Structures are given as structure tokens and as C-alpha cells.
């Protein structure tokens, strides 16, 4: 075979193989074409390789070079065709009527739901949101809030002290002072945030927990404003027919009161949710102590105010009938999904 004949044959093999590969309608047809052209034993490319032996010595480099080109090109045309057929095949096999895979979209945590609902109620009454730092100074956490040094009220507020001056705030009340220092009355703010105590993690306590603080300071504010606002809140949030205020003590309020709402589950008759009392304790409150106003630089002769603090996790467990507060911190989606809205 002379060089010219060889080159003609190589061109024919190349042309026919490309046409066969491109025309193959499916994987089986492509495989048949592959065997016909690129097959190891009887393939046309193999034959082309065999005929190299018959080429005159001086023409061998040119013939060999052409052979390599043809083989390389056919291999790549074949593999390109195979991957495009793979694509077609899998689309054809996919069952488009199958139900879609379910997606986990995430949802709001029960405590977040409670906080947002409370914020919504107070927003309508003209309250805005205020925030403060979790790491506080002793003065903001205690001193400015009228805790005398060594007073027994401090016992309930044992916390983690940070290196240097700071401590983790034991309540959101220090943000009352920060707000009063920053803005002039009239002030109506709601202060959600974490508080920290040296408490054991048990069914009703967590060492880090959310609180919501409320503060209203203006001229002429009295206990009537406290009671009527909190009663309205209880009615809106709990649908509570009745509330009751019990005298209490906080260093930063005078007088102070705890507010209970009538248990919505038993209607006041007594059940496990209210521990048989018919009432659920929801917050501490009182008239802002004049020395707190003075510590924050507010004239206590001119201005008066009321405040409250509550634990939204406690409210969430009574609202959703959750037996153990730790469930709220477990991040177990099987539980969270039951409450997600
Ligand atoms: N700071 C109090 C606590 O964590 C809760 C509290 C009670 C806040 C009465 C108030 C209030 O603003 O008036 O125990």
C-alpha cells in the first residue's frame, strides 16, 4: 500500500466513524459503532494500524502521524457522544411524576414566637425595642438599680464574673439605666435579651435565659398606668379573664408587684399546668424607684415610671404545655417542628 492510498483510507475511516458515532441514537448503537471502529480485534482503526506495516520505510513517519491523529480524534468524538447520550438517558428515565423531595425550611423557635408576639402587642402601645450588652459592669447590673452592697437580694443574682470589671448581666434591668441615660423622657421601651445566673440546668431553670424588660417613664405616670397596661397585655396575650397583683420586693421598684394570670387551661380551678393553684406567675413589676431615675440622671421630682420583667421561656412552657424547660435548649427538630408555625 503506498502512502497516498493509506491516507485516503485513513480519511475514509475517520469520516465514517465520526458519522456513525454522531448518528448513534442510544448507548447500545454507540457501543456497536465503537466496536466497529475502535474495537481491539476487528475494528477499522485496528486494521489501519496493521496496514502501517506494509508502508515503505521512508513513508512510515507521515503515515504513522496521520494514524495517531485519526485514532485520537475518534476516541474523543466517541467519548463526547457517550456523555451526551448519558444525559439523554437519565432524563428519559427520571419519573417526573414522583413527589418532590421534602425540604426542611427551618422555623422560629417557640421562645422567639413568644417574644415576637409580645413585642407586637407593646409596639401597638407605642413601645420601641432597646438593647444593651450581655457583659455588664457591677454598677449597671446592681449599683444603679439600687441594690445596696451585701443586700440579700444579691443572693438570687449570683453570676459569672469576667476578668477585670465585668460580669454577665443577671437581668435585663441594667438596660433601663442605659436607656434613661441615652434618651430623654417620655420613654416607652421593651428590652429583650439574655440574662445569666449561677443556676443549675434543671426542669425549670437555665443558666442562660431570655428576659423581656419593659420600661415607661414620663411625667405623671402612676400605678394605674402599670396595672392597666399589663392587664391589657394579659388579655391580649393570654386571653386571660383575670389577673392578680401580689406585693413583692425588688430594689429597683417601689412599690413592687408580681403579676399572675388566671390559668387558661383550667380556667382557675387548678390543674398540672398551674400546679393546682389556678394562677400562673408571669412577671415582676413596680414603680421605678426614684434612686434608679436619679442614678441615670433623670429628675425624679418631675418624672415617674413603671417597669416589668418577664421570662418568655417560662411563658412558652406554660403556653405550649412543655414539661421541661431544657427541651427548649436541645435543638431537637422533632420537638421544634411540633410548635413551628
Ligand atoms: N429584673 C428582675 C429579675 O430579673 C425582674 C424585674 C422585676 C424587672 C420587676 C423589672 C421589675 O423591671 O420592675 O428578677
Boltz pocket constraint, residues with backbone or C-beta under 6 A from the ligand:
constraints:
  - pocket:
      binder: B
      contacts: [[A, 170], [A, 171], [A, 172], [A, 173], [A, 213], [A, 214], [A, 250], [A, 253], [A, 257], [A, 283], [A, 284], [A, 285], [A, 286], [A, 306], [A, 307], [A, 308], [A, 309], [A, 310]]
      max_distance: 6.0
